[in-house]
Every structure is written in C-alpha cells, then in structure tokens.
C-alpha cells in the first residue's frame, strides 16, 4: 500500500480485510487507523483527507495483516470499550463482549454492597459494577496474568481501593459473605470448539471451555455459592447458547428461589440468576 491519504489507506485496508473474510472490515480498518493515528474513531471523518506518513502507513499495514490473520481488534489496539468505559485487553483475558452488558444491567437493577466476581479476567464485570456503585468487591481468577490485567484496569478506572484481587480456583480462596455473586465462566462445550470463529483461537482457551460439556463451572458454582451469599443475595451467571434451562435447573436443585433467565439485545438467553432464600 502506497496511498498518500488516510481515506485511501482505509479503503485499501478494508479491501484486504474483506478479502480475508473479516466481517465488519470497514469498521475494523477504521478502528485500527484511529489507533495508529492516536485518534478517537468517531473523529476519523475529520482526518480522511490528511496525508498519511510512511511510518503510520507501515504501522497500519502491519495491523491490517494481523487482523486479516483473524487476531481480534482488541488485542491489536490493547483496549475495548465496555459499558461506556475503556478496558485494557491482552491475550491473557477474554475480549469483553457487548452481550455481557446484559449481566451488568441486571445486576444493577437492585442495590448491593458486597460483590464477588468469579473468573474475573479483565475485570470488566466486577470493575464496571463497582464503578457504577459504592460497593466493595472481591474478584478472583485462576490466572495470575489475568489478575495483573484486572489490577491495571482497576487502577485506571479509579476503583482499586474498593476491590480485592485474588488467585482462586472458583471458591478455593474465597472467604466472607456477599449479597451479589456474578460470573461469566468458561461455557463452550469441547465438541463446539472446532466450529468457533477463528478470532477465538487468540483468546485464552481456559476461559472459553471446560474441555467437557460446558456446564462444569456452573455445577461447582451452583453447589457452593450459597455458602458465601447473604440471605436474599443474588447469584447471576452468563450462559451460552442453549444452556439456560440446564443452568436454571442446577439453581433450583440447589434451592435457589426466583430462578429466571434474561435475554440479551439479540434475543438470546444470556443470563440466569436466582436468589438465596431469605
């Protein structure tokens, strides 16, 4: 690519991504160019006719090649917007998805003072809930690398003083009581992994699948969470396609009440939650 203007470089980059089968090629090219130029994507229109320097062109070309190889945009830019805030993203954590905002909205529907987030990853769930409230929180993950990302995000969002980050295999290192427990655990069944989008190959496998039927974490959480919940406290779980009924049954068998599921904006069953009897 040897184009002189930002607009021309964008067109060429989008063409490369389209040829590689990347959905939303023009959008992704715009995000990558904004990253290279140090601009907000929404302001790109003001700079389309600017000349692009050889250095910026080379950097953009390199990112386009990585994206054509299906590396996620968030890993290339190192950031992702989630519920109106920017989170650092690395290959050690899942890329925060808009679907997870369904869990955020549901959790914020009632007040809470003490939050537990199991398998926090980037911290997008726990830190968003803390930023939207005055609560205190504990966020756990089995990955030290993920916890380091969450710590940087906590500092950037100004909630580090209200969250404890702890390495834990689910409830292994958890202590105390909470009035809200949330989790987006690995829920993809082993048999479904081969059919996933190529981008997911760049995300931590342990955060995607339990290497079994996709329900392993839900069984553990449903069986143990009540020991850490205050009476009347809520357990809220993100679920994958076709899992809501099974997870609801796990909660009912564990004697939760008010068990129900919620749909995301695309109409998919996305969140299952229940309440510990008062």
RAUR-V287019 format. One record per residue. N is the residue number from 1. RES is the residue in one small letter. SS is DSSP state (a for helix, b for strand, c for the rest). OMEGA is omega in degrees with one decimal (999 if undefined). Layout:
n:N res:RES ss:SS omega:OMEGA
n:N res:RES ss:SS omega:OMEGA
This chain:
n:1 res:x ss:c omega:-178.1
n:2 res:x ss:c omega:-177.0
n:3 res:x ss:c omega:-177.5
n:4 res:x ss:c omega:-176.1
n:5 res:x ss:b omega:177.1
n:6 res:x ss:a omega:-178.9
n:7 res:x ss:a omega:-179.7
n:8 res:x ss:a omega:178.2
n:9 res:x ss:a omega:178.0
n:10 res:x ss:a omega:179.7
n:11 res:x ss:a omega:-179.9
n:12 res:x ss:a omega:179.6
n:13 res:x ss:a omega:178.1
n:14 res:x ss:a omega:177.4
n:15 res:x ss:a omega:177.6
n:16 res:x ss:a omega:-178.4
n:17 res:x ss:a omega:177.0
n:18 res:x ss:a omega:179.2
n:19 res:x ss:a omega:179.4
n:20 res:x ss:c omega:178.7
n:21 res:x ss:c omega:-179.8
n:22 res:x ss:c omega:175.6
n:23 res:x ss:c omega:-178.6
n:24 res:x ss:c omega:-174.5
n:25 res:x ss:a omega:-178.1
n:26 res:x ss:a omega:178.0
n:27 res:x ss:a omega:-177.8
n:28 res:x ss:a omega:178.0
n:29 res:x ss:a omega:179.4
n:30 res:x ss:a omega:178.9
n:31 res:x ss:a omega:-179.7
n:32 res:x ss:a omega:177.7
n:33 res:x ss:a omega:178.1
n:34 res:x ss:a omega:178.2
n:35 res:x ss:a omega:-179.1
n:36 res:x ss:a omega:-176.1
n:37 res:x ss:a omega:-179.6
n:38 res:x ss:c omega:-178.4
n:39 res:x ss:c omega:167.2
n:40 res:x ss:c omega:-177.0
n:41 res:x ss:a omega:-178.4
n:42 res:x ss:a omega:-178.1
n:43 res:x ss:a omega:-177.6
n:44 res:x ss:a omega:-177.4
n:45 res:x ss:a omega:-178.4
n:46 res:x ss:a omega:-173.3
n:47 res:x ss:a omega:-175.1
n:48 res:x ss:c omega:-177.8
n:49 res:x ss:c omega:175.1
n:50 res:x ss:c omega:171.9
n:51 res:x ss:b omega:179.2
n:52 res:x ss:c omega:-178.3
n:53 res:x ss:c omega:176.7
n:54 res:x ss:a omega:-179.8
n:55 res:x ss:a omega:179.1
n:56 res:x ss:a omega:178.0
n:57 res:x ss:a omega:-179.5
n:58 res:x ss:a omega:179.3
n:59 res:x ss:a omega:178.3
n:60 res:x ss:a omega:179.2
n:61 res:x ss:a omega:-179.7
n:62 res:x ss:a omega:179.0
n:63 res:x ss:a omega:177.7
n:64 res:x ss:a omega:178.5
n:65 res:x ss:a omega:177.6
n:66 res:x ss:a omega:179.5
n:67 res:x ss:a omega:177.2
n:68 res:x ss:a omega:175.1
n:69 res:x ss:c omega:173.2
n:70 res:x ss:c omega:170.2
n:71 res:x ss:c omega:-176.1
n:72 res:x ss:c omega:179.7
n:73 res:x ss:a omega:-176.8
n:74 res:x ss:a omega:177.1
n:75 res:x ss:a omega:179.5
n:76 res:x ss:a omega:179.5
n:77 res:x ss:a omega:179.8
n:78 res:x ss:c omega:-177.2
n:79 res:x ss:b omega:177.5
n:80 res:x ss:b omega:175.0
n:81 res:x ss:b omega:-179.9
n:82 res:x ss:b omega:179.8
n:83 res:x ss:c omega:175.1
n:84 res:x ss:c omega:179.3
n:85 res:x ss:b omega:-179.5
n:86 res:x ss:b omega:178.1
n:87 res:x ss:b omega:171.7
n:88 res:x ss:b omega:178.7
n:89 res:x ss:c omega:174.9
n:90 res:x ss:c omega:176.3
n:91 res:x ss:c omega:-179.6
n:92 res:x ss:c omega:-177.4
n:93 res:x ss:c omega:173.5
n:94 res:x ss:c omega:172.8
n:95 res:x ss:c omega:-179.4
n:96 res:x ss:c omega:-178.6
n:97 res:x ss:c omega:175.9
n:98 res:x ss:a omega:179.8
n:99 res:x ss:a omega:-177.8
n:100 res:x ss:a omega:177.1
n:101 res:x ss:a omega:174.3
n:102 res:x ss:a omega:178.3
n:103 res:x ss:a omega:179.2
n:104 res:x ss:a omega:-177.5
n:105 res:x ss:a omega:-179.7
n:106 res:x ss:a omega:-179.9
n:107 res:x ss:a omega:-177.4
n:108 res:x ss:c omega:-179.6
n:109 res:x ss:c omega:175.8
n:110 res:x ss:c omega:178.2
n:111 res:x ss:c omega:176.3
n:112 res:x ss:c omega:-177.4
n:113 res:x ss:c omega:-177.5
n:114 res:x ss:b omega:-171.4
n:115 res:x ss:b omega:170.7
n:116 res:x ss:b omega:176.6
n:117 res:x ss:b omega:-178.2
n:118 res:x ss:b omega:-177.5
n:119 res:x ss:c omega:-167.3
n:120 res:x ss:c omega:-179.7
n:121 res:x ss:c omega:178.8
n:122 res:x ss:c omega:-175.6
n:123 res:x ss:c omega:-171.2
n:124 res:x ss:a omega:-179.3
n:125 res:x ss:a omega:-176.0
n:126 res:x ss:a omega:-174.2
n:127 res:x ss:a omega:175.3
n:128 res:x ss:a omega:-180.0
n:129 res:x ss:a omega:177.3
n:130 res:x ss:a omega:179.1
n:131 res:x ss:a omega:-179.0
n:132 res:x ss:c omega:-175.5
n:133 res:x ss:c omega:174.1
n:134 res:x ss:c omega:-172.9
n:135 res:x ss:c omega:169.5
n:136 res:x ss:b omega:-176.3
n:137 res:x ss:b omega:169.2
n:138 res:x ss:b omega:179.2
n:139 res:x ss:b omega:-175.7
n:140 res:x ss:b omega:172.5
n:141 res:x ss:b omega:177.5
n:142 res:x ss:c omega:-176.6
n:143 res:x ss:c omega:175.9
n:144 res:x ss:a omega:179.8
n:145 res:x ss:a omega:177.3
n:146 res:x ss:a omega:179.3
n:147 res:x ss:a omega:177.3
n:148 res:x ss:a omega:176.2
n:149 res:x ss:a omega:179.3
n:150 res:x ss:a omega:179.7
n:151 res:x ss:a omega:178.4
n:152 res:x ss:a omega:177.7
n:153 res:x ss:a omega:178.1
n:154 res:x ss:a omega:179.1
n:155 res:x ss:a omega:-178.4
n:156 res:x ss:a omega:-178.2
n:157 res:x ss:a omega:176.7
n:158 res:x ss:c omega:-179.1
n:159 res:x ss:c omega:-176.0
n:160 res:x ss:a omega:-178.3
n:161 res:x ss:a omega:-176.8
n:162 res:x ss:a omega:179.2
n:163 res:x ss:b omega:170.5
n:164 res:x ss:b omega:178.2
n:165 res:x ss:b omega:-172.6
n:166 res:x ss:b omega:174.3
n:167 res:x ss:b omega:-177.8
n:168 res:x ss:c omega:171.7
n:169 res:x ss:c omega:-171.2
n:170 res:x ss:c omega:-173.3
n:171 res:x ss:c omega:-171.8
n:172 res:x ss:c omega:-176.8
n:173 res:x ss:c omega:-179.2
n:174 res:x ss:c omega:174.0
n:175 res:x ss:c omega:179.1
n:176 res:x ss:c omega:-178.9
n:177 res:x ss:c omega:-175.7
n:178 res:x ss:b omega:174.6
n:179 res:x ss:b omega:174.2
n:180 res:x ss:b omega:173.6
n:181 res:x ss:b omega:-178.9
n:182 res:x ss:b omega:176.3
n:183 res:x ss:b omega:168.4
n:184 res:x ss:c omega:-172.1
n:185 res:x ss:c omega:174.7
n:186 res:x ss:c omega:-173.3
n:187 res:x ss:c omega:-179.9
n:188 res:x ss:b omega:179.5
n:189 res:x ss:c omega:-178.5
n:190 res:x ss:a omega:-177.9
n:191 res:x ss:a omega:-179.5
n:192 res:x ss:a omega:-173.6
n:193 res:x ss:a omega:-175.8
n:194 res:x ss:a omega:-176.8
n:195 res:x ss:a omega:-176.6
n:196 res:x ss:c omega:176.0
n:197 res:x ss:c omega:-177.6
n:198 res:x ss:a omega:-178.7
n:199 res:x ss:a omega:-175.8
n:200 res:x ss:a omega:176.5
n:201 res:x ss:a omega:-179.4
n:202 res:x ss:a omega:-178.6
n:203 res:x ss:c omega:-175.6
n:204 res:x ss:c omega:-174.9
n:205 res:x ss:a omega:-178.1
n:206 res:x ss:a omega:176.9
n:207 res:x ss:a omega:-177.8
n:208 res:x ss:c omega:-172.9
n:209 res:x ss:b omega:173.6
n:210 res:x ss:c omega:-177.1
n:211 res:x ss:c omega:-179.5
n:212 res:x ss:c omega:-174.8
n:213 res:x ss:c omega:178.9
n:214 res:x ss:c omega:-175.8
n:215 res:x ss:c omega:-174.9
n:216 res:x ss:a omega:-177.4
n:217 res:x ss:a omega:-179.9
n:218 res:x ss:a omega:177.9
n:219 res:x ss:a omega:179.9
n:220 res:x ss:a omega:-176.5
n:221 res:x ss:a omega:-179.4
n:222 res:x ss:a omega:-177.2
n:223 res:x ss:a omega:-171.4
n:224 res:x ss:a omega:-171.5
n:225 res:x ss:a omega:-177.8
n:226 res:x ss:a omega:178.7
n:227 res:x ss:a omega:-176.8
n:228 res:x ss:a omega:-179.2
n:229 res:x ss:b omega:169.4
n:230 res:x ss:b omega:172.7
n:231 res:x ss:b omega:-177.0
n:232 res:x ss:b omega:-179.8
n:233 res:x ss:b omega:-175.7
n:234 res:x ss:b omega:170.9
n:235 res:x ss:b omega:-175.3
n:236 res:x ss:b omega:-172.3
n:237 res:x ss:b omega:169.3
n:238 res:x ss:b omega:-179.1
n:239 res:x ss:c omega:177.7
n:240 res:x ss:c omega:-177.0
n:241 res:x ss:c omega:175.3
n:242 res:x ss:c omega:-175.8
n:243 res:x ss:c omega:-171.5
n:244 res:x ss:a omega:-177.2
n:245 res:x ss:a omega:-179.9
n:246 res:x ss:a omega:-178.8
n:247 res:x ss:a omega:175.6
n:248 res:x ss:a omega:179.1
n:249 res:x ss:a omega:176.8
n:250 res:x ss:a omega:179.8
n:251 res:x ss:a omega:178.5
n:252 res:x ss:a omega:179.1
n:253 res:x ss:a omega:177.6
n:254 res:x ss:c omega:173.7
n:255 res:x ss:c omega:170.7
n:256 res:x ss:b omega:176.7
n:257 res:x ss:b omega:-179.1
n:258 res:x ss:b omega:-177.5
n:259 res:x ss:b omega:-179.0
n:260 res:x ss:b omega:176.0
n:261 res:x ss:b omega:-178.9
n:262 res:x ss:b omega:-180.0
n:263 res:x ss:b omega:173.4
n:264 res:x ss:c omega:-175.2
n:265 res:x ss:c omega:177.0
n:266 res:x ss:c omega:178.0
n:267 res:x ss:c omega:179.6
n:268 res:x ss:c omega:174.1
n:269 res:x ss:b omega:-168.8
n:270 res:x ss:b omega:-176.1
n:271 res:x ss:b omega:171.9
n:272 res:x ss:b omega:178.1
n:273 res:x ss:b omega:177.3
n:274 res:x ss:b omega:-175.7
n:275 res:x ss:b omega:173.1
n:276 res:x ss:b omega:-178.4
n:277 res:x ss:c omega:-178.9
n:278 res:x ss:c omega:999
